[in-house]
Amino acid sequence: MNRTSKSTVAYLERSAEALLQAYVDRAGAARQPFELTDENGVRRYARKAFSCLVEPVEGDLVLLSPPAAHAVVGEPGWILAILHRPGESETVLDFDRPVRLSSQQKISLVSSTCIESLSEGSVSIASNSLRIKAARVEGYAEDSVWTSRRMATHFKQLSMVAETCTSVFRSLAQHLDTYTRRVDTVETLQAGALHQAVKGTVTVYSKDTVMTAEHQVKIKADVVHLS
């Protein structure tokens, strides 16, 4: 082993000996140092190291790197890792800057209970393909806007309930086996022209029927019954 390698090993050994185990007595508020008690019973203060992603909480056993000997008096040390946490309290990954999780392969989030996504701002999803598969889907929005160049939907049963519904189409085509419509008050139809082709019989029942035309009313049939 050359001199450089020996110096490196010696430095790492000294650094390892300087590390301490400590218990978190009080969590730091608003990025303030944490208050700890080390294995020798000495009260210390430390900040979370950049690579320590899990937010420490009271009672955690952590690996502590004390301030260097030449550091300013009162300078806090660094919490390098959380070694043990008693109980089953929530684990929080806390960041103070934008975070990006990147992978050249598949990324999976797996939970045996639920997965929540909470944001005070907005949530954006951009993908070439988006698939959702669930036994039940529920959603609520104060306002909802959908824009698509083409949309296809397939339902075995569809129910829609609304206080007001407005539909605007340039062209609408419907093909139905059975069509039933009920209007309890007034139905109004405005059209430039109305053409109806019925293969069978047209039957109209009403208490009174009024037909008004500006010019002509024509009835053409082989037999016409009026009674």
C-alpha positions as CSV (number, residue, x, y, z in Angstrom):
1,M,0.0,0.0,0.0
2,N,1.5,3.3,-1.0
3,R,1.6,6.5,1.1
4,T,-1.4,8.1,-0.5
5,S,-3.6,5.0,0.2
6,K,-2.4,4.8,3.8
7,S,-3.2,8.4,4.3
8,T,-6.7,7.9,2.8
9,V,-7.4,4.9,5.0
10,A,-6.1,6.7,8.1
11,Y,-8.4,9.7,7.3
12,L,-11.4,7.4,6.9
13,E,-10.7,5.6,10.2
14,R,-10.4,8.9,12.0
15,S,-13.7,10.1,10.5
16,A,-15.4,6.9,11.4
17,E,-14.2,7.2,15.0
18,A,-15.6,10.7,15.1
19,L,-19.2,9.6,14.3
20,L,-21.6,9.3,17.2
21,Q,-24.9,7.7,17.9
22,A,-27.5,10.1,19.3
23,Y,-31.2,10.3,20.2
24,V,-33.4,13.1,18.9
25,D,-34.9,15.0,21.8
26,R,-36.6,17.7,19.8
27,A,-37.3,18.0,16.1
28,G,-36.1,21.2,14.4
29,A,-38.9,23.6,13.4
30,A,-38.7,25.5,10.1
31,R,-35.3,24.1,9.1
32,Q,-33.8,24.8,12.5
33,P,-31.2,22.4,14.1
34,F,-32.4,19.3,15.9
35,E,-31.7,18.9,19.6
36,L,-30.0,15.6,20.4
37,T,-28.3,13.7,23.2
38,D,-25.4,11.6,22.1
39,E,-24.2,8.2,23.5
40,N,-22.1,9.9,26.1
41,G,-25.0,12.0,27.4
42,V,-23.8,15.2,25.9
43,R,-26.4,17.6,24.5
44,R,-25.8,18.5,20.9
45,Y,-27.4,20.3,17.9
46,A,-27.4,19.1,14.3
47,R,-29.0,19.6,11.0
48,K,-30.2,16.9,8.6
49,A,-27.5,16.1,6.0
50,F,-28.5,16.6,2.3
51,S,-28.5,12.9,1.6
52,C,-30.6,12.0,4.7
53,L,-34.0,12.0,3.0
54,V,-36.1,10.8,6.0
55,E,-37.2,13.6,8.3
56,P,-36.0,12.7,11.9
57,V,-38.6,12.8,14.7
58,E,-38.3,12.7,18.5
59,G,-37.0,9.3,19.8
60,D,-35.1,8.4,16.6
61,L,-31.6,6.9,17.0
62,V,-29.4,8.7,14.4
63,L,-25.8,8.6,13.2
64,L,-24.3,12.0,14.1
65,S,-21.3,13.7,12.6
66,P,-20.1,16.4,15.2
67,P,-18.7,19.7,14.0
68,A,-15.1,19.8,13.0
69,A,-12.6,20.8,15.7
70,H,-11.9,24.1,13.9
71,A,-15.6,24.9,13.4
72,V,-17.1,28.0,14.9
73,V,-18.4,27.6,18.4
74,G,-22.1,26.7,18.3
75,E,-21.9,25.3,14.8
76,P,-24.3,22.3,14.6
77,G,-23.3,18.9,13.4
78,W,-24.9,16.7,10.8
79,I,-27.4,13.9,11.0
80,L,-26.2,11.4,8.4
81,A,-28.7,8.6,8.8
82,I,-31.6,7.4,11.0
83,L,-30.6,4.1,12.5
84,H,-33.7,3.1,14.4
85,R,-37.2,4.5,15.0
86,P,-39.3,3.0,17.8
87,G,-43.0,2.4,17.1
88,E,-44.7,2.7,13.8
89,S,-45.0,6.5,13.3
90,E,-45.2,8.1,9.9
91,T,-42.1,8.2,7.7
92,V,-41.7,11.6,5.9
93,L,-39.3,12.3,3.0
94,D,-38.7,16.0,3.3
95,F,-37.1,18.2,0.6
96,D,-36.4,22.0,0.5
97,R,-36.1,22.2,-3.3
98,P,-37.6,20.7,-6.5
99,V,-37.3,16.9,-6.7
100,R,-37.1,14.7,-9.8
101,L,-37.2,10.9,-9.7
102,S,-35.6,9.6,-12.9
103,S,-35.2,6.1,-14.2
104,Q,-34.4,4.5,-17.6
105,Q,-36.7,1.6,-16.6
106,K,-40.1,1.1,-14.9
107,I,-41.0,2.9,-11.7
108,S,-43.6,1.3,-9.5
109,L,-45.4,2.7,-6.4
110,V,-47.0,-0.2,-4.5
111,S,-49.1,0.0,-1.4
112,S,-51.3,-2.6,0.4
113,T,-53.7,0.1,1.6
114,C,-53.8,3.3,-0.4
115,I,-51.7,5.9,-2.3
116,E,-52.5,9.6,-1.9
117,S,-51.3,12.5,-4.0
118,L,-51.8,15.9,-2.2
119,S,-50.8,19.3,-3.5
120,E,-51.7,22.9,-2.6
121,G,-51.0,23.8,-6.2
122,S,-51.5,21.7,-9.3
123,V,-50.9,18.1,-10.3
124,S,-49.8,17.5,-13.9
125,I,-49.5,14.1,-15.7
126,A,-47.9,14.0,-19.2
127,S,-47.6,10.7,-21.0
128,N,-47.9,9.1,-24.4
129,S,-50.4,6.7,-22.9
130,L,-52.5,6.7,-19.7
131,R,-54.3,3.7,-18.3
132,I,-56.6,3.6,-15.3
133,K,-58.0,0.3,-14.0
134,A,-60.1,0.1,-10.9
135,A,-63.1,-1.6,-9.5
136,R,-64.6,1.8,-8.6
137,V,-63.7,5.3,-9.7
138,E,-65.0,8.4,-7.9
139,G,-64.1,12.1,-8.6
140,Y,-65.2,15.6,-7.6
141,A,-64.3,18.9,-9.2
142,E,-65.8,22.4,-8.8
143,D,-65.1,22.9,-12.5
144,S,-64.1,20.3,-15.0
145,V,-63.0,20.8,-18.6
146,W,-62.1,18.0,-21.0
147,T,-60.6,18.6,-24.4
148,S,-59.9,15.8,-26.9
149,R,-59.6,15.5,-30.7
150,R,-61.3,12.1,-30.5
151,M,-63.0,10.2,-27.7
152,A,-64.6,6.7,-27.6
153,T,-66.6,5.4,-24.7
154,H,-68.1,2.0,-24.1
155,F,-70.6,1.4,-21.2
156,K,-72.8,-1.5,-20.3
157,Q,-75.0,0.9,-18.3
158,L,-74.8,4.7,-18.2
159,S,-76.7,7.0,-15.8
160,M,-76.5,10.8,-15.9
161,V,-78.1,13.2,-13.4
162,A,-77.8,17.0,-13.8
163,E,-79.8,20.1,-12.9
164,T,-78.9,21.7,-16.3
165,C,-77.4,20.0,-19.4
166,T,-76.3,21.9,-22.5
167,S,-75.0,20.0,-25.6
168,V,-73.8,21.6,-28.8
169,F,-72.9,19.5,-31.8
170,R,-72.2,20.3,-35.4
171,S,-73.5,16.8,-36.3
172,L,-75.2,14.2,-34.1
173,A,-76.0,10.6,-35.2
174,Q,-77.8,8.1,-32.9
175,H,-78.8,4.5,-33.5
176,L,-81.1,3.0,-30.8
177,D,-83.2,-0.2,-30.5
178,T,-85.6,1.5,-28.1
179,Y,-85.9,5.2,-27.2
180,T,-88.1,6.5,-24.4
181,R,-88.3,10.1,-23.4
182,R,-90.5,11.8,-20.8
183,V,-91.0,15.5,-20.4
184,D,-93.1,16.5,-17.4
185,T,-93.6,20.2,-18.4
186,V,-92.9,21.7,-21.8
187,E,-90.8,20.4,-24.7
188,T,-89.7,22.9,-27.3
189,L,-88.1,22.0,-30.7
190,Q,-86.7,24.6,-33.1
191,A,-85.5,23.3,-36.4
192,G,-84.9,24.7,-39.9
193,A,-86.8,21.7,-41.3
194,L,-88.2,18.5,-39.8
195,H,-88.3,15.2,-41.7
196,Q,-89.5,12.0,-40.0
197,A,-89.5,8.6,-41.8
198,V,-91.4,5.9,-39.8
199,K,-91.6,2.3,-41.2
200,G,-94.6,1.4,-39.0
201,T,-97.5,3.5,-37.5
202,V,-97.3,7.0,-36.0
203,T,-99.6,7.4,-33.1
204,V,-100.1,10.7,-31.2
205,Y,-102.3,11.0,-28.1
206,S,-103.1,14.4,-26.6
207,K,-105.9,16.3,-24.9
208,D,-105.9,19.0,-27.5
209,T,-103.9,19.3,-30.7
210,V,-103.3,22.6,-32.5
211,M,-101.5,22.8,-35.9
212,T,-100.7,26.2,-37.3
213,A,-99.2,26.8,-40.8
214,E,-98.5,30.1,-42.5
215,H,-99.4,28.7,-46.0
216,Q,-100.7,25.2,-46.5
217,V,-101.4,22.0,-44.6
218,K,-101.4,18.9,-46.8
219,I,-102.5,15.4,-45.9
220,K,-101.9,12.8,-48.7
221,A,-103.1,9.3,-48.3
222,D,-105.2,6.6,-50.0
223,V,-107.8,6.9,-47.2
224,V,-108.2,9.7,-44.7
225,H,-110.5,9.4,-41.7
226,L,-111.7,12.5,-39.8
227,S,-114.1,12.1,-36.9
